Amino acid sequence: MTTERNIPNGENGSENSRKLKKVPKFDNQGVPKFTKPDIYSQEKIMTLSNDGFLKRLPISVYRFQHHRGKGIIGILTRETDTMKLLCIADPFETLLLFTANGKVFSLRWHKIPFEASTEAKGMAITDLLRIAEGDKITALAAVPDLEQSYAQLMYDSPVVIGFNILDNNVKKEYFLLMATEKGEIKKTSLKLFGSIRSSGIIAMDIEKGDKLVAAGVTADSDDDIILVTEQGQSIRFAVKSLRNSSRTSGGVRAIRLNEGDKLVSMSVVTRETHLLVVTVNGYVKLTAIEHYNRQSRGGVGTRALKVSDKSGKVAAARLVNKDQYLMLVSKFGVVISTRIKEVIGRTAQGVLMMRIEEGDQVTAVASWD
């Protein structure tokens, strides 16, 4: 049995009070049941600024452009604030938000303040989550509602978990992966994160001087993971090489970093995808994942991108397919979005996608179908 509801003007880009597709019944806490096939779903963009202001916007507010452009002022921040994180997901997913010190918080997507205009500042994340003073959100992962039932992750139709499509027609146990700036990684059963307090829980024991920078979800199967550093190094190895750790434990070495280098990203490898590497100066490089061979965990890896003064250091990396759309956001809130197939190139340092003004740099990247 289903119910109907109206969405305020702007949330779906249509007329006010327009009747939408049917959605499942809401539970006693007003939470929709995620897995029904007729659920209303429209992808939204969630942004988080460096000062901790959170908001979500419809993708439709951004027009698509050709690469090598300057972009548009698409995400307005306060004068002293800058853009930090960007996430695209379905409205009825749960966000896992990880702090630099290794804590994790959960936030249902529909509870993030919705803004129909890019000019809105959003809400302070401290009004939604009890984050300790001095700690900051540094990584995100999107999963189906964790408070529904863990069994949904094991038996329902394919779902988007940690930005990767996973086939769960066969019973699997899912694991949360976390990586730090100094190249450590940890694997823990996702079941341990099914109930998270408003004050958060410990997800990883972080060593002094290190911080958590990436997180995602995978099945303990034949999956690989690939990590990319600020200086353009990468390493790909099997998930099975990681032992299943307790929730409060620390990590093990994932990659041996060169002096001055830092880990910036981690992705779960899926077939027929490409590794997209983005630099702070707006250059992007797209390489088929087959060109990255599986190695032993803890090595120095191979070069994914040749870093130069022209390209700048690596800002982010992620796995994509060529038919998806890509969005880059700078720290001053400038946005450019285009089809990934438009930025394919063969140069070692990538091709220019976004012209960066003096003092600005790319800080966040997202892709979607």
Protein Blocks (a to p, Z undefined) as FASTA:
>chain_A
ZZdddddehjlopaehiacdddddddfkopacfklmkbccddddddddfkopacdddfkl
pccddehiebjafbccdfkbccfbdcdddfkbccddddfkopacdddfklpccdfbfkbg
bjafklmpccdehiacfbdcddddfklpmklmmmmccddeehiacdfkbccddddddddf
kopacdddfklmmpccfkopafbdcdehiacfbdcdddddfbccddddfkopacdddfkl
pccddfklccddfbdcdehiacfbdcdddehiacddddfkopacdddfklpccddehieb
jafbdcdfknopafbdcdddfkbccddddfkopacdddfklmgcfbfnbpafbdcdehia
cfbdcddZZ
